[in-house]
């Protein structure tokens, strides 16, 4: 899952979902998707940067950790080769 800030919203690229999923701020560290039953809750920030999140969808919680752009690009490239 790749999460990016897009103005006042977040967008998430989720494996298996053929479109970017928009999330709007719900307060504090939480963002919600109006188009799906989904929510993102960021871990508390350390020095202004969160190092992880929990993705909640349809009653299932999945944890994610922050990785750098180079690692994200490597993972995406490996997925495209399969």
ZIGI-V270623 format. One record per backbone hydrogen bond with DSSP energy under -0.5 kcal/mol. CO is the residue of the C=O (numbers start at 0). NH is the residue of the N-H. E is the energy in kcal/mol with one decimal. If there is no record, write none. Layout:
CO|NH|E ; CO|NH|E
This chain:
0|2|-0.5 ; 1|12|-2.7 ; 3|10|-2.8 ; 5|8|-1.7 ; 7|24|-0.6 ; 8|5|-3.3 ; 9|22|-3.0 ; 10|3|-2.6 ; 11|13|-0.7 ; 11|20|-2.6 ; 12|1|-2.1 ; 13|16|-2.4 ; 15|17|-0.6 ; 19|21|-0.6 ; 20|11|-2.0 ; 22|9|-2.5 ; 23|31|-2.7 ; 26|29|-2.0 ; 28|41|-2.5 ; 29|25|-2.9 ; 29|26|-0.8 ; 30|39|-2.9 ; 31|23|-2.9 ; 31|33|-0.5 ; 32|37|-0.6 ; 35|37|-2.2 ; 36|57|-1.6 ; 37|32|-2.3 ; 38|55|-3.3 ; 39|30|-2.4 ; 39|41|-0.5 ; 40|53|-2.3 ; 44|46|-0.5 ; 45|48|-1.4 ; 48|45|-2.5 ; 50|65|-2.6 ; 51|42|-2.7 ; 52|63|-2.8 ; 53|40|-2.4 ; 53|55|-0.6 ; 54|56|-0.5 ; 54|61|-2.5 ; 55|38|-2.4 ; 56|59|-2.1 ; 59|56|-2.5 ; 61|54|-3.3 ; 63|52|-2.4 ; 67|71|-2.3 ; 68|72|-2.6 ; 69|73|-2.0 ; 70|74|-2.3 ; 71|75|-2.5 ; 72|76|-2.3 ; 73|77|-2.1 ; 74|78|-2.0 ; 75|79|-1.7 ; 76|80|-1.1 ; 77|81|-0.6 ; 78|81|-0.5
